[in-house]
Amino acid sequence: MSNDTGNFKFPFRGISREKFYTEEDPKFYEKVEEISYCWLEELEQGNLHAVAALLKEGGPAFFHVPWIQEQIRTWEEAGDEDSLNLLQEIEKIVTDKSHGIGSQKPFGEKRLMLKEYDTYLHRFIELCAKRRRICGDCPRFQEDSYIVSCFADCDFPERFEKLKEVAGDAPRMETLFQYPPYVKALRLAVLDGEIFWKRKKSSRKANSSGP
């Protein structure tokens, strides 16, 4: 995710200048695959639940990603207990009909609109960088850079006040600082897609019921 100079290279540069990035766009699945590389990196680092986590966050679009299809085939062919457990974890996500908010919404209802993914990712990376400048030498932060339990009992009250200023207000702090930027950016891209498709559906119904 970095270039030769060590600076972060954002995927989808310029995507926010395009009108829409929905499934109708010929580049849609290319973009979806590129988003997935953060979770592929997690998988390669030993997090075997990364595939399930990505599908839970992003929804059906990520079944089209080649490395995910290949990983699922690998587990199916292996057939051992660990592989079967990982496959069952994915199946549970796909078949879960419970309704909730955010990443807890039913799998089949999740839709992507990637128009602002770049913008979201950039903003969250900037927020994480600001927190690192404020909390960088804190032992709890060094152990977990996405820790938020310390907010209730911060060892450095003056730093906590600076964090609140960065977040805008205290209630937003956990939402902003609890997860990696690529997770939060994807959640907002999914939310955009859900809103987009609901509006599109409502518009179709209105047009079909017209005079």
N, C-alpha and C positions, 0 to 999 in steps of 0.2 A: 504493500500500500504506500510505499515511499519511493521517491525518485532518487537519482544518484546523489543529489545534494542533501538528502536526508529530510527534505521537506515533504509533508503529507501531500500525496497526489489524490485529489478528489475524483471519484468516479462520476461519470455523467456530466462532465463540465459543459455548461451551457444548456442543460436540460430545462432549466426554468424559463428559458426564452422560447421554448416550444409550447404550442397551445395545449396539447394533451399528450400524455404518454399512457394510453390504455391498451388493452389487448388488441384493439384494431390496428395499432401502430406496428409496422413491420419490424421495428427494432425492439419491440417490447420485451421479448424473451431474452434477447441479448443483454438488455439492461438488468433483467431479473437475475440472470446468471452472474453478472458482475457483482450485484449486491450480495449474492450467496457466498462469495469468496471469503468473507469474514468468518462465516460459520464453517467453511471448509478448513480454514486455518485452525479453528478451535478443534475440529475433528482430528486433524493431523497432529495436534498437540496433546491428544489423548482424551478429549471430551467426546465420548461415544454417543452422548445425548444431543449433540449439536444439530443433527438432522431433524430430530423431533422438535427441538426448540425453534428452528427456523420455520418448519411447517406450521407450528402453533402460532408463531408471530405473523407469518406472511400469507398463509392460506394456500389454496390449490395451485396457484401460478408456479410455485416452486417445485411441483412434481415434474415440470418440464425441464428442469435443470439436469444436464447429462451426468454430472458427478453424483447427484442425489439418486438418480435412477440406477447408476452403476453400484452405488453403495448398498441400496436396497437389494439388488440382485445378489451381491456378495453375501449379505446376511442370509438370504433365502437359500443359497447354495450351501452355505456353511451348515445351517440346520442345528447348530449346537444350542445349548440352553441360553447362553448370553445373547446370541444372535436372535433367537426367537423372542426373548424379552424385549430387545430393541425394536423388533418388528411389531410386537404387541403394543409397545408404547406409541408408535406411529399410528397403528390402527385405532387405538383409543382416541387419539386426537381427531382423526378423520371422521369417526362415527359419533363423537360426542355431540349431543343436541342441546346441551344446557346453554342457557343464555346468560350473558354477563356483560362486562365492559372490557375495552382494550383487548389484550391478547386472549381474554377468556371468551370472546365471542365465538359462536359456532364456526368450525373450519370452513364449511361450505358457503358461509355468508361473507367471507373476507374477499375483498376485491382491491386491486392495486391501481392507483393513479400516481405515476412517478414524476409528475410535473415539478414538484418542489423538493424531491429527495435530496438533491445536491445542497440546496439552501438549508434544509433541516440539519443535515449532517455537519455542514460547516458551522452552524450556530452552536450545536451541541459540543463539537470539538473545541470551539472557543471557550465555552463554559467550563469544560473539563480542564482546559489549560489554565484558566483563571483560578479554579479550585486548587490545582497543583501548585500554583505560585503562592497561594495562601496557606495551604495545609501540607506542603511538600515534606517538611521535616517532622511532621507529627507521626509517632510510632504506629498509631492505629490506621492512619491513612496509608502509610508505607506497607502495612500488612494487607490492606484492601482499599484500593483507590476508589471503590464505589460504595464504601461504607456510609451508612446514614444513621445507624443506631447511635453514633456518637453525638448527633445533634442534640439529643435530650440531656447530655451531660458532657459538654465540650470542655476539654482541658485548657483551651485557650479562648476565653470569652470574647476578647477583642477580635480574634480571627473569625469567630462565629458571626459577629456583627458585620464584618466585611463580606462574609458569604451571603448573608441575608440581603445585603445591598446588591450583590451580583445577581441573586435570584429574583430580586424585585420585591419579594415578600416571603415571610417564613413558611406559609403553607405550601409554596411551590418547591421548596428545597429538596424534599425527598424525590419528587417527580423528576426534577432536573438532574440530580446527581447520583441516582441509585443504579443506573444501567449504562452500559457502553453507548457511545454516540450512534453507532450503526443500528443498535436495537431500537433506540428512541426514534431515529429517523425513519426506520421501516414502519414503526407503529403509526406514525403520522401519515406516511404514504398510504397505508392501509385505510386509515380513517378518511383521508381524502377520497380514496376510491369508493368507500362505502357511501359517502355523501354524494359523490358524483353519480353513482348508479341509482341511488334512491331518487335523486332529482330527475334523472333520465327516465326512470320507470314512471314517475308521477307525470312527467310531461307527455309520455306516450299514452297514458290512461286519459289524460285531459284531452288530448287530440282525438283519441278514438271515441270519446263520449260527446264530442262537439256536435253542432247542428248538421 
